Amino acid sequence: MSEPELGSEVVIQNVTIDSRSAGEGDLFVPIMAERDGHDFVAAAIDAGATAYLRSAPAPDERAPSIAVADTSQALLQLGEAARDRIDAHIVGVTGSVGKTSVKDLIRSVCAQHVTTHANVASFNNELGVPLTLLGTPEGAGVVIIEMGARNVGHIQLLCGIARPTVGVITSVAAVHTEIFGSIEQVAAAKGELAEALPASGTLVLNADDPNVIAMAARSGADRVLTYGASDADVVFSNVVVGADLHPSFTLVTPLGDAHIELGVAGAHMAQNAAAAAAVGIAVGVPLDRIVEGLNAPVISPLRMDVQKTEAGATIINDSYNANPTSMAAALDALSALAADRRIAVLGVMGELGATEQQDHLAITERALAAGIEPIAVDAPMYGPLATHVEDVAAAVRHLGDLGHTDAVLVKGSRVAGMERVAAALLGP
């Protein structure tokens, strides 16, 4: 890579915080985290990065740099500047459960009608939100931004950068209560999205969750659209789960009724699809395009990914994350499968606080009541009624030879790394 001449201009086409993905035209932003991001400046330049930010003396003079007081704060400011140039519907999505799947389904629905951009996977924090805004292509009509919360005030911060015009709140559940302290605090945090919407905005709420529907009172948005199993603007009904675990159902909307053959597994995904349909209505997607988007979505990896082993066993890889609500939904999906033997290989559910023990025991009891064998991987909280193994290799050995009459769910919080179990079962 040739060095730019002093005083010459360089053109930045993209912003990245990952030196491994850097390329020509990229501005590399070194983040101070577990490691000092400045240590990766040379690697970013080697990969083609055109320039970089720094909050320390320039570690590499082969590319121009911009000195800032705080690289993370500078990234937020870049995100705000990018937002100023975006003339599109900005859809913020939050909730205790389902926000990534809802985000993916919204993207699929809106992409049938208009250029659509969304954050990658669950890149939903103060790094991911500005990077999503900075990566928005010219001419985008819808930008979807998932918003996670580590505590009260976090979503308010993210909304200050993204300035959403549509807000979706999927659920309030006892998730991350070790951090938040109570479900009331979870509701307080998630409701910050409702409060951030302008009067011209649209708030989309889950009518089946009392804590969510109550957030209508916290918003100044002129328009509220609800979705749910009944008594909502967008209703999903007559849900039938096929042999592949994909649900079909009737979608009742202000635009008319439609039959959906949802392109993702899990009966609980029908509710997420209704949320996506409501957003489609809010941003002007015709009903036929909404149907097309729901019938053939692209979902982020490690979420209700149903595959077969060479021997014909069914593996449900839902290993991206876990909490009591999503774990119960995944067990329900497993119990709906036609199989002689149903097994749930479970990793720890993290950040549950004082209810940790009872929440894990309740999942074991739910599995056993449904005829599912629970196997806990390095997670003693599931109690004595579960089979316990110490690691991934032991879990795979315990399962033995799986055949076409066997079905296995693999699930746990991100820290458990349960995708390794699914990978070992599915093979190369």
Secondary structure, DSSP 4 states (H G I P E B T S, - for coil): -PPPPTT------EEES-GGG--TTEEE---BSSSBGGGGHHHHHHTT--EEEESSS-S--SS-EEE-S-HHHHHHHHHHHHHHT--SEEEEEE-SSSHHHHHHHHHHHHHTTS-EEE-STT--STTHHHHHHHTPPTT-SEEEEE---SSTTHHHHHHHHH--SEEEE----S-SHHHH-SHHHHHHHHTHHHHHS-TT-EEEEETT-HHHHGGGGG---SEEEEEESSSSSEEEEEEEE-TTS-EEEEEEETTEEEEEE-SS--TTHHHHHHHHHHHHHHTT--HHHHHHHHHS--PPTTSSEEEE-TT--EEEE--S---HHHHHHHHHHHHTS--SEEEEEE-PPPS-GGGHHHHHHHHHHHHHHTTEEEEEES-GGG-TTSEEESSHHHHHHHH-S--TTEEEEEE--GGG-THHHHHHHH--
